[in-house]
Amino acid sequence: ALVLGTGGAALAVVEALERAGAEATTASRRARDWPPSEDGYDVLVNATPVKEELIVAPHERLQVVDLAYLADGRDTALVAGARRAGCEVVVDGLDVLLFQGAAAFERWTGLPAPLIAMRDALRGAPEARVS
């Protein structure tokens, strides 16, 4: 896996990937060899705040996760590029936010998170809006 970024979110992603048995490489935006090449990787995770610039060009064999998201629900440049490339797995930052919120809800309440209602509210479904 190639993890873009070296901050706290990137370190958490690397730890989770390594616990799952994956090898992870990080790439820093401050490094001389930025941007990195995605060649040779199966998973690409963007853990930088970059949203509207395509840092690397995804290829169809990549599984892509972008922790960043645009508040208006539009795809980030990476998510849009991954979808155009035909990547089979594309997880956008709003989905990551949804599941973080669901985990927090369950931890705090002891109840299953209402994922559909949460997703609809997050994505701005008309039926989820409160008047």
N, CA and C atoms as an extended XYZ file, in Angstrom:
393
Properties=species:S:1:pos:R:3:atomname:S:1:resname:S:1:resid:I:1 pbc="F F F"
N         0.845       -1.185        0.000 N   ALA     1
C         0.000        0.000        0.000 CA  ALA     1
C         0.886        1.244        0.000 C   ALA     1
N         0.452        2.228       -0.736 N   LEU     2
C         1.114        3.525       -0.739 CA  LEU     2
C         0.206        4.498       -0.021 C   LEU     2
N         0.714        5.119        1.037 N   VAL     3
C        -0.043        6.085        1.820 CA  VAL     3
C         0.554        7.461        1.562 C   VAL     3
N        -0.266        8.338        1.010 N   LEU     4
C         0.171        9.708        0.748 CA  LEU     4
C        -0.015       10.518        2.021 C   LEU     4
N         1.078       11.029        2.548 N   GLY     5
C         1.046       11.802        3.774 CA  GLY     5
C         1.841       11.111        4.865 C   GLY     5
N         2.244       11.907        5.848 N   THR     6
C         3.026       11.355        6.956 CA  THR     6
C         2.541       11.889        8.302 C   THR     6
N         1.362       12.525        8.313 N   GLY     7
C         0.804       13.051        9.548 CA  GLY     7
C         0.085       11.978       10.348 C   GLY     7
N        -0.700       12.430       11.306 N   GLY     8
C        -1.391       11.524       12.215 CA  GLY     8
C        -2.336       10.562       11.520 C   GLY     8
N        -3.108       11.058       10.567 N   ALA     9
C        -4.035       10.175        9.846 CA  ALA     9
C        -3.265        9.122        9.062 C   ALA     9
N        -2.179        9.532        8.425 N   ALA    10
C        -1.365        8.583        7.664 CA  ALA    10
C        -0.772        7.515        8.578 C   ALA    10
N        -0.280        7.931        9.737 N   LEU    11
C         0.295        6.956       10.676 CA  LEU    11
C        -0.752        5.965       11.151 C   LEU    11
N        -1.980        6.431       11.383 N   ALA    12
C        -3.059        5.525       11.796 CA  ALA    12
C        -3.389        4.542       10.678 C   ALA    12
N        -3.411        5.020        9.446 N   VAL    13
C        -3.675        4.153        8.296 CA  VAL    13
C        -2.582        3.104        8.165 C   VAL    13
N        -1.326        3.530        8.286 N   VAL    14
C        -0.204        2.595        8.180 CA  VAL    14
C        -0.321        1.511        9.248 C   VAL    14
N        -0.625        1.906       10.469 N   GLU    15
C        -0.759        0.909       11.538 CA  GLU    15
C        -1.878       -0.076       11.237 C   GLU    15
N        -3.018        0.423       10.778 N   ALA    16
C        -4.140       -0.465       10.453 CA  ALA    16
C        -3.771       -1.411        9.311 C   ALA    16
N        -3.104       -0.888        8.292 N   LEU    17
C        -2.692       -1.740        7.171 CA  LEU    17
C        -1.714       -2.818        7.628 C   LEU    17
N        -0.747       -2.427        8.443 N   GLU    18
C         0.244       -3.399        8.914 CA  GLU    18
C        -0.395       -4.448        9.815 C   GLU    18
N        -1.340       -4.047       10.648 N   ARG    19
C        -2.061       -5.028       11.482 CA  ARG    19
C        -2.836       -6.019       10.624 C   ARG    19
N        -3.279       -5.549        9.448 N   ALA    20
C        -4.015       -6.415        8.527 CA  ALA    20
C        -3.076       -7.256        7.664 C   ALA    20
N        -1.762       -7.091        7.857 N   GLY    21
C        -0.788       -7.898        7.130 CA  GLY    21
C        -0.241       -7.271        5.869 C   GLY    21
N        -0.564       -6.023        5.620 N   ALA    22
C        -0.067       -5.343        4.410 CA  ALA    22
C         1.240       -4.624        4.702 C   ALA    22
N         2.031       -4.467        3.672 N   GLU    23
C         3.219       -3.615        3.760 CA  GLU    23
C         2.806       -2.223        3.309 C   GLU    23
N         3.225       -1.213        4.054 N   ALA    24
C         2.823        0.152        3.731 CA  ALA    24
C         4.041        1.044        3.573 C   ALA    24
N         3.978        1.899        2.587 N   THR    25
C         5.000        2.910        2.323 CA  THR    25
C         4.334        4.271        2.399 C   THR    25
N         4.979        5.212        3.079 N   THR    26
C         4.436        6.569        3.132 CA  THR    26
C         5.223        7.481        2.196 C   THR    26
N         4.556        8.521        1.743 N   ALA    27
C         5.188        9.524        0.895 CA  ALA    27
C         4.824       10.896        1.445 C   ALA    27
N         5.836       11.709        1.674 N   SER    28
C         5.639       13.038        2.242 CA  SER    28
C         5.606       14.106        1.155 C   SER    28
N         4.696       15.049        1.290 N   ARG    29
C         4.624       16.162        0.338 CA  ARG    29
C         5.860       17.041        0.423 C   ARG    29
N         6.617       16.917        1.498 N   ARG    30
C         7.831       17.729        1.665 CA  ARG    30
C         9.089       17.041        1.114 C   ARG    30
N         8.942       15.808        0.664 N   ALA    31
C        10.095       15.058        0.161 CA  ALA    31
C        10.471       15.514       -1.251 C   ALA    31
N        11.721       15.355       -1.587 N   ARG    32
C        12.205       15.751       -2.916 CA  ARG    32
C        11.593       14.918       -4.029 C   ARG    32
N        11.255       13.656       -3.713 N   ASP    33
C        10.729       12.774       -4.750 CA  ASP    33
C         9.196       12.815       -4.841 C   ASP    33
N         8.600       13.894       -4.334 N   TRP    34
C         7.147       14.066       -4.435 CA  TRP    34
C         6.810       14.589       -5.823 C   TRP    34
N         5.806       14.150       -6.477 N   PRO    35
C         4.854       13.134       -6.068 CA  PRO    35
C         5.393       11.732       -6.332 C   PRO    35
N         4.942       10.768       -5.561 N   PRO    36
C         5.434        9.398       -5.718 CA  PRO    36
C         4.767        8.706       -6.905 C   PRO    36
N         5.330        7.609       -7.305 N   SER    37
C         4.721        6.775       -8.344 CA  SER    37
C         3.860        5.717       -7.667 C   SER    37
N         2.699        5.472       -8.230 N   GLU    38
C         1.809        4.450       -7.689 CA  GLU    38
C         2.122        3.062       -8.246 C   GLU    38
N         3.091        2.994       -9.155 N   ASP    39
C         3.463        1.708       -9.745 CA  ASP    39
C         3.935        0.735       -8.672 C   ASP    39
N         3.471       -0.488       -8.766 N   GLY    40
C         3.891       -1.533       -7.840 CA  GLY    40
C         3.034       -1.635       -6.586 C   GLY    40
N         2.010       -0.818       -6.494 N   TYR    41
C         1.133       -0.847       -5.317 CA  TYR    41
C        -0.258       -1.339       -5.695 C   TYR    41
N        -0.905       -1.991       -4.748 N   ASP    42
C        -2.276       -2.472       -4.940 CA  ASP    42
C        -3.291       -1.539       -4.290 C   ASP    42
N        -2.844       -0.818       -3.268 N   VAL    43
C        -3.723        0.066       -2.498 CA  VAL    43
C        -3.083        1.448       -2.455 C   VAL    43
N        -3.916        2.472       -2.630 N   LEU    44
C        -3.467        3.856       -2.538 CA  LEU    44
C        -4.393        4.570       -1.562 C   LEU    44
N        -3.807        5.185       -0.531 N   VAL    45
C        -4.588        5.932        0.448 CA  VAL    45
C        -4.079        7.363        0.474 C   VAL    45
N        -4.991        8.317        0.260 N   ASN    46
C        -4.624        9.721        0.381 CA  ASN    46
C        -4.949       10.177        1.796 C   ASN    46
N        -3.916       10.475        2.568 N   ALA    47
C        -4.083       10.983        3.929 CA  ALA    47
C        -3.530       12.400        4.017 C   ALA    47
N        -3.622       13.125        2.909 N   THR    48
C        -3.217       14.531        2.872 CA  THR    48
C        -4.490       15.368        2.756 C   THR    48
N        -4.385       16.674        2.958 N   PRO    49
C        -5.564       17.525        2.762 CA  PRO    49
C        -5.803       17.898        1.302 C   PRO    49
N        -5.004       17.379        0.393 N   VAL    50
C        -5.128       17.713       -1.025 CA  VAL    50
C        -6.435       17.128       -1.564 C   VAL    50
N        -7.263       18.002       -2.124 N   LYS    51
C        -8.588       17.592       -2.581 CA  LYS    51
C        -8.826       17.812       -4.070 C   LYS    51
N        -8.312       18.903       -4.603 N   GLU    52
C        -8.675       19.270       -5.969 CA  GLU    52
C        -7.520       19.151       -6.954 C   GLU    52
N        -6.465       18.466       -6.537 N   GLU    53
C        -5.313       18.219       -7.403 CA  GLU    53
C        -5.085       16.711       -7.440 C   GLU    53
N        -4.916       16.180       -8.627 N   LEU    54
C        -4.655       14.749       -8.768 CA  LEU    54
C        -3.167       14.515       -8.525 C   LEU    54
N        -2.849       13.983       -7.363 N   ILE    55
C        -1.451       13.797       -6.958 CA  ILE    55
C        -0.794       12.686       -7.769 C   ILE    55
N        -1.477       11.570       -7.875 N   VAL    56
C        -0.995       10.447       -8.680 CA  VAL    56
C        -2.143       10.009       -9.581 C   VAL    56
N        -1.807        9.425      -10.705 N   ALA    57
C        -2.831        8.954      -11.638 CA  ALA    57
C        -3.147        7.498      -11.343 C   ALA    57
N        -4.315        7.225      -10.784 N   PRO    58
C        -4.651        5.840      -10.453 CA  PRO    58
C        -4.786        4.971      -11.706 C   PRO    58
N        -4.459        3.700      -11.550 N   HIS    59
C        -4.682        2.729      -12.621 CA  HIS    59
C        -5.731        1.744      -12.134 C   HIS    59
N        -6.346        1.035      -13.046 N   GLU    60
C        -7.517        0.216      -12.708 CA  GLU    60
C        -7.247       -0.883      -11.680 C   GLU    60
N        -6.019       -1.272      -11.489 N   ARG    61
C        -5.714       -2.333      -10.523 CA  ARG    61
C        -5.601       -1.812       -9.091 C   ARG    61
N        -5.632       -0.497       -8.910 N   LEU    62
C        -5.519        0.081       -7.578 CA  LEU    62
C        -6.850        0.059       -6.835 C   LEU    62
N        -6.764       -0.166       -5.532 N   GLN    63
C        -7.878        0.087       -4.626 CA  GLN    63
C        -7.567        1.434       -3.995 C   GLN    63
N        -8.495        2.368       -4.064 N   VAL    64
C        -8.226        3.743       -3.673 CA  VAL    64
C        -9.105        4.169       -2.504 C   VAL    64
N        -8.466        4.774       -1.506 N   VAL    65
C        -9.172        5.369       -0.371 CA  VAL    65
C        -8.675        6.804       -0.248 C   VAL    65
N        -9.603        7.746       -0.246 N   ASP    66
C        -9.250        9.145       -0.076 CA  ASP    66
C        -9.871        9.630        1.224 C   ASP    66
N        -9.042        9.964        2.198 N   LEU    67
C        -9.561       10.455        3.474 CA  LEU    67
C       -10.114       11.870        3.346 C   LEU    67
N        -9.637       12.604        2.363 N   ALA    68
C       -10.122       13.973        2.140 CA  ALA    68
C       -11.497       13.921        1.485 C   ALA    68
N       -12.278       14.976        1.708 N   TYR    69
C       -13.574       15.076        1.047 CA  TYR    69
C       -13.926       16.543        0.864 C   TYR    69
N       -14.819       16.762       -0.080 N   LEU    70
C       -15.330       18.111       -0.322 CA  LEU    70
C       -16.691       18.213        0.364 C   LEU    70
N       -16.894       19.278        1.112 N   ALA    71
C       -18.111       19.434        1.909 CA  ALA    71
C       -19.380       19.421        1.061 C   ALA    71
N       -19.271       19.813       -0.200 N   ASP    72
C       -20.467       19.841       -1.054 CA  ASP    72
C       -20.781       18.488       -1.681 C   ASP    72
N       -19.979       17.464       -1.339 N   GLY    73
C       -20.252       16.119       -1.821 CA  GLY    73
C       -19.645       15.764       -3.161 C   GLY    73
N       -19.038       16.741       -3.836 N   ARG    74
C       -18.374       16.422       -5.104 CA  ARG    74
C       -17.193       15.501       -4.849 C   ARG    74
N       -16.827       14.750       -5.869 N   ASP    75
C       -15.658       13.882       -5.770 CA  ASP    75
C       -14.385       14.721       -5.699 C   ASP    75
N       -13.432       14.268       -4.895 N   THR    76
C       -12.103       14.859       -4.933 CA  THR    76
C       -11.463       14.468       -6.262 C   THR    76
N       -10.376       15.120       -6.596 N   ALA    77
C        -9.679       14.801       -7.838 CA  ALA    77
C        -9.238       13.336       -7.855 C   ALA    77
N        -8.771       12.818       -6.724 N   LEU    78
C        -8.323       11.424       -6.675 CA  LEU    78
C        -9.486       10.460       -6.872 C   LEU    78
N       -10.598       10.697       -6.194 N   VAL    79
C       -11.760        9.811       -6.331 CA  VAL    79
C       -12.273        9.852       -7.772 C   VAL    79
N       -12.374       11.036       -8.343 N   ALA    80
C       -12.827       11.154       -9.735 CA  ALA    80
C       -11.871       10.425      -10.671 C   ALA    80
N       -10.569       10.596      -10.448 N   GLY    81
C        -9.570        9.911      -11.281 CA  GLY    81
C        -9.638        8.408      -11.144 C   GLY    81
N        -9.863        7.934       -9.926 N   ALA    82
C        -9.961        6.484       -9.692 CA  ALA    82
C       -11.201        5.916      -10.381 C   ALA    82
N       -12.291        6.641      -10.322 N   ARG    83
C       -13.513        6.170      -10.996 CA  ARG    83
C       -13.329        6.169      -12.504 C   ARG    83
N       -12.691        7.207      -13.040 N   ARG    84
C       -12.423        7.262      -14.485 CA  ARG    84
C       -11.517        6.112      -14.919 C   ARG    84
N       -10.556        5.764      -14.059 N   ALA    85
C        -9.605        4.700      -14.394 CA  ALA    85
C       -10.230        3.316      -14.276 C   ALA    85
N       -11.416        3.240      -13.684 N   GLY    86
C       -12.085        1.947      -13.537 CA  GLY    86
C       -11.632        1.151      -12.324 C   GLY    86
N       -11.126        1.838      -11.320 N   CYS    87
C       -10.725        1.138      -10.096 CA  CYS    87
C       -11.947        0.446       -9.494 C   CYS    87
N       -11.783       -0.812       -9.138 N   GLU    88
C       -12.910       -1.589       -8.613 CA  GLU    88
C       -13.327       -1.112       -7.228 C   GLU    88
N       -12.359       -0.725       -6.401 N   VAL    89
C       -12.649       -0.247       -5.053 CA  VAL    89
C       -12.248        1.217       -4.964 C   VAL    89
N       -13.229        2.074       -4.677 N   VAL    90
C       -12.983        3.500       -4.483 CA  VAL    90
C       -13.789        3.922       -3.254 C   VAL    90
N       -13.079        4.339       -2.210 N   VAL    91
C       -13.727        4.783       -0.980 CA  VAL    91
C       -13.413        6.261       -0.818 C   VAL    91
N       -14.471        7.082       -0.761 N   ASP    92
C       -14.234        8.513       -0.629 CA  ASP    92
C       -14.262        8.939        0.829 C   ASP    92
N       -13.810       10.153        1.074 N   GLY    93
C       -13.680       10.657        2.426 CA  GLY    93
C       -14.996       10.762        3.177 C   GLY    93
N       -16.097       10.978        2.455 N   LEU    94
C       -17.391       11.029        3.140 CA  LEU    94
C       -17.770        9.654        3.691 C   LEU    94
N       -17.416        8.592        2.968 N   ASP    95
C       -17.659        7.242        3.504 CA  ASP    95
C       -16.796        6.987        4.731 C   ASP    95
N       -15.555        7.439        4.679 N   VAL    96
C       -14.674        7.287        5.844 CA  VAL    96
C       -15.276        8.037        7.032 C   VAL    96
N       -15.732        9.263        6.797 N   LEU    97
C       -16.355       10.064        7.848 CA  LEU    97
C       -17.600        9.362        8.396 C   LEU    97
N       -18.405        8.796        7.519 N   LEU    98
C       -19.606        8.067        7.924 CA  LEU    98
C       -19.261        6.936        8.893 C   LEU    98
N       -18.287        6.126        8.534 N   PHE    99
C       -17.967        4.977        9.374 CA  PHE    99
C       -17.244        5.381       10.657 C   PHE    99
N       -16.505        6.484       10.629 N   GLN   100
C       -15.941        7.014       11.879 CA  GLN   100
C       -17.066        7.449       12.810 C   GLN   100
N       -18.043        8.147       12.254 N   GLY   101
C       -19.184        8.585       13.044 CA  GLY   101
C       -19.986        7.423       13.574 C   GLY   101
N       -20.161        6.398       12.758 N   ALA   102
C       -20.908        5.214       13.195 CA  ALA   102
C       -20.189        4.516       14.344 C   ALA   102
N       -18.874        4.397       14.234 N   ALA   103
C       -18.103        3.770       15.317 CA  ALA   103
C       -18.228        4.568       16.603 C   ALA   103
N       -18.171        5.896       16.503 N   ALA   104
C       -18.314        6.743       17.685 CA  ALA   104
C       -19.722        6.615       18.270 C   ALA   104
N       -20.727        6.624       17.422 N   PHE   105
C       -22.111        6.471       17.881 CA  PHE   105
C       -22.267        5.171       18.675 C   PHE   105
N       -21.767        4.073       18.116 N   GLU   106
C       -21.900        2.778       18.777 CA  GLU   106
C       -21.123        2.721       20.087 C   GLU   106
N       -19.949        3.324       20.092 N   ARG   107
C       -19.144        3.334       21.314 CA  ARG   107
C       -19.840        4.128       22.415 C   ARG   107
N       -20.401        5.274       22.060 N   TRP   108
C       -21.020        6.147       23.059 CA  TRP   108
C       -22.387        5.666       23.509 C   TRP   108
N       -23.168        5.084       22.586 N   THR   109
C       -24.543        4.715       22.944 CA  THR   109
C       -24.727        3.237       23.232 C   THR   109
N       -23.812        2.395       22.733 N   GLY   110
C       -23.992        0.950       22.873 CA  GLY   110
C       -25.041        0.399       21.918 C   GLY   110
N       -25.518        1.229       21.011 N   LEU   111
C       -26.544        0.828       20.045 CA  LEU   111
C       -25.954        0.763       18.644 C   LEU   111
N       -26.550       -0.049       17.775 N   PRO   112
C       -26.084       -0.062       16.384 CA  PRO   112
C       -26.324        1.306       15.743 C   PRO   112
N       -25.376        1.746       14.978 N   ALA   113
C       -25.507        3.036       14.296 CA  ALA   113
C       -26.546        2.938       13.183 C   ALA   113
N       -27.385        3.958       13.034 N   PRO   114
C       -28.365        3.981       11.934 CA  PRO   114
C       -27.673        4.431       10.642 C   PRO   114
N       -26.922        3.523       10.041 N   LEU   115
C       -26.058        3.874        8.904 CA  LEU   115
C       -26.807        4.514        7.742 C   LEU   115
N       -27.969        3.996        7.406 N   ILE   116
C       -28.688        4.547        6.250 CA  ILE   116
C       -29.085        5.989        6.524 C   ILE   116
N       -29.637        6.259        7.694 N   ALA   117
C       -30.030        7.633        8.043 CA  ALA   117
C       -28.809        8.536        8.114 C   ALA   117
N       -27.720        8.019        8.676 N   MET   118
C       -26.498        8.817        8.773 CA  MET   118
C       -25.951        9.129        7.386 C   MET   118
N       -25.939        8.116        6.504 N   ARG   119
C       -25.430        8.327        5.146 CA  ARG   119
C       -26.297        9.326        4.393 C   ARG   119
N       -27.624        9.179        4.503 N   ASP   120
C       -28.525       10.100        3.822 CA  ASP   120
C       -28.323       11.530        4.315 C   ASP   120
N       -28.170       11.698        5.633 N   ALA   121
C       -27.953       13.032        6.190 CA  ALA   121
C       -26.616       13.601        5.720 C   ALA   121
N       -25.596       12.771        5.692 N   LEU   122
C       -24.271       13.217        5.281 CA  LEU   122
C       -24.241       13.583        3.803 C   LEU   122
N       -24.897       12.783        2.999 N   ARG   123
C       -24.911       12.996        1.550 CA  ARG   123
C       -25.958       14.003        1.114 C   ARG   123
N       -26.778       14.475        2.073 N   GLY   124
C       -27.753       15.511        1.749 CA  GLY   124
C       -28.995       15.019        1.057 C   GLY   124
N       -29.422       13.766        1.330 N   ALA   125
C       -30.657       13.275        0.729 CA  ALA   125
C       -31.823       14.157        1.169 C   ALA   125
N       -32.694       14.548        0.237 N   PRO   126
C       -33.799       15.442        0.581 CA  PRO   126
C       -34.654       14.923        1.729 C   PRO   126
N       -34.899       13.621        1.776 N   GLU   127
C       -35.749       13.071        2.841 CA  GLU   127
C       -35.066       13.109        4.206 C   GLU   127
N       -33.754       13.348        4.237 N   ALA   128
C       -33.027       13.403        5.507 CA  ALA   128
C       -32.995       14.811        6.095 C   ALA   128
N       -33.408       15.800        5.301 N   ARG   129
C       -33.351       17.185        5.787 CA  ARG   129
C       -34.475       17.460        6.776 C   ARG   129
N       -34.122       18.186        7.807 N   VAL   130
C       -35.105       18.564        8.817 CA  VAL   130
C       -35.568       19.977        8.534 C   VAL   130
N       -36.858       20.202        8.524 N   SER   131
C       -37.393       21.537        8.245 CA  SER   131
C       -37.457       22.362        9.513 C   SER   131
